[in-house]
Amino acid sequence: MKKKEAIFIASILVIAGILGLGFRISGQRSHNTIRITVDGKEFGTYSLSKDQVIHIGDTNVCEIKDGKVTMIEATCPDHYCMKQKAVDEHGGSIICLPNKVVIEGKDSAEPSESDDSPKIDAVT
């Protein structure tokens, strides 16, 4: 192998390593808040750092404890929402379909959408 070939291969590996590291860092988002919606309307946004119990209307109760949120009470017949995995800083969601309640991890570092920002609405 010639000297120029070795330098070319080494530079490709360095560039690939830098790009890989950049993608890994940008992919690690922290979801330190949750957003609760009821029937598609926002009920509230809550921090995962504060332990609390949230009464969602007359139908559901969720609990934020130790940086995780779980559904602890629900009036739905099957209680699948209470069996779903807790939402934590890695994200996730809890959905109570009969009561139309959705709890989802929200990335607080995401830029908020404003009326000025362009909306992409296309199917290709």
Secondary structure per residue as TSV (DSSP state, phi and psi in degrees):
chain	resnum	aa	ss	phi	psi
A	1	M	-	360.0	135.0
A	2	K	-	-82.2	163.6
A	3	K	H	-62.2	-41.8
A	4	K	H	-64.3	-38.2
A	5	E	H	-65.4	-41.2
A	6	A	H	-64.7	-41.8
A	7	I	H	-64.8	-41.1
A	8	F	H	-62.8	-46.4
A	9	I	H	-64.2	-42.3
A	10	A	H	-63.6	-40.7
A	11	S	H	-67.7	-36.9
A	12	I	H	-62.9	-42.3
A	13	L	H	-65.4	-39.3
A	14	V	H	-64.7	-45.2
A	15	I	H	-63.2	-42.6
A	16	A	H	-62.8	-39.4
A	17	G	H	-65.2	-41.5
A	18	I	H	-65.1	-44.3
A	19	L	H	-64.2	-41.7
A	20	G	H	-62.1	-42.4
A	21	L	H	-64.6	-40.7
A	22	G	H	-62.6	-42.4
A	23	F	H	-67.2	-36.8
A	24	R	H	-66.8	-42.8
A	25	I	H	-67.3	-43.6
A	26	S	H	-70.2	-22.7
A	27	G	T	-82.0	-9.8
A	28	Q	-	-96.0	81.9
A	29	R	-	-93.6	148.2
A	30	S	-	-105.2	124.1
A	31	H	-	-100.5	87.6
A	32	N	-	-97.9	9.2
A	33	T	E	-135.9	160.3
A	34	I	E	-121.2	153.3
A	35	R	E	-120.8	129.9
A	36	I	E	-110.7	128.6
A	37	T	E	-123.2	146.0
A	38	V	E	-126.0	119.7
A	39	D	T	54.5	38.6
A	40	G	T	83.2	-7.5
A	41	K	E	-102.9	139.3
A	42	E	E	-67.0	126.8
A	43	F	E	-91.1	-38.7
A	44	G	E	171.9	165.2
A	45	T	E	-122.8	131.4
A	46	Y	E	-132.4	148.3
A	47	S	E	-82.7	141.1
A	48	L	T	-79.7	-9.5
A	49	S	T	-82.7	-14.7
A	50	K	S	-109.2	119.2
A	51	D	-	-70.3	128.8
A	52	Q	E	-163.1	163.2
A	53	V	E	-112.9	130.2
A	54	I	E	-117.0	121.6
A	55	H	E	-90.1	117.7
A	56	I	E	-100.0	93.9
A	57	G	T	60.1	-144.6
A	58	D	T	-100.7	6.4
A	59	T	T	-107.6	-37.9
A	60	N	E	-133.5	155.2
A	61	V	E	-135.9	128.1
A	62	C	E	-119.0	159.8
A	63	E	E	-130.0	130.2
A	64	I	E	-100.5	119.2
A	65	K	E	-147.7	130.6
A	66	D	T	54.8	38.2
A	67	G	T	78.3	13.0
A	68	K	E	-131.2	145.6
A	69	V	E	-116.6	135.1
A	70	T	E	-133.6	154.9
A	71	M	E	-86.5	123.3
A	72	I	E	-107.7	-19.7
A	73	E	E	-144.5	145.4
A	74	A	E	-157.3	146.7
A	75	T	-	-92.4	0.9
A	76	C	S	-70.6	154.1
A	77	P	S	-71.5	-30.0
A	78	D	S	-97.2	-20.3
A	79	H	-	58.1	29.6
A	80	Y	H	-63.8	-32.0
A	81	C	H	-62.8	-31.0
A	82	M	H	-76.6	-17.8
A	83	K	H	-95.5	-7.2
A	84	Q	S	-74.8	155.1
A	85	K	-	-61.5	144.2
A	86	A	-	-65.2	146.7
A	87	V	B	-89.8	129.8
A	88	D	B	-133.8	-160.0
A	89	E	T	-65.9	-13.5
A	90	H	T	-87.3	-3.7
A	91	G	B	97.8	-162.3
A	92	G	-	117.9	-177.0
A	93	S	E	-153.7	153.7
A	94	I	E	-124.1	127.7
A	95	I	E	-126.2	127.3
A	96	C	E	-110.2	96.8
A	97	L	T	-65.2	-45.5
A	98	P	T	-60.7	-36.2
A	99	N	T	-94.5	-1.8
A	100	K	T	58.3	41.4
A	101	V	E	-107.9	130.9
A	102	V	E	-128.1	127.9
A	103	I	E	-116.3	123.9
A	104	E	E	-136.6	145.9
A	105	G	E	-68.4	135.4
A	106	K	E	-120.2	130.4
A	107	D	-	-80.4	109.3
A	108	S	T	-72.4	-12.4
A	109	A	T	-85.2	-9.1
A	110	E	S	-67.1	140.7
A	111	P	-	-69.6	135.9
A	112	S	-	-74.0	144.3
A	113	E	-	-78.6	132.0
A	114	S	-	-117.2	172.8
A	115	D	T	-67.8	-20.8
A	116	D	T	-78.0	-27.4
A	117	S	S	-71.3	144.5
A	118	P	-	-70.7	142.5
A	119	K	-	-107.7	132.4
A	120	I	-	-98.7	120.2
A	121	D	-	-137.2	82.3
A	122	A	-	-150.0	153.5
A	123	V	-	-124.2	129.8
A	124	T	-	-116.3	360.0
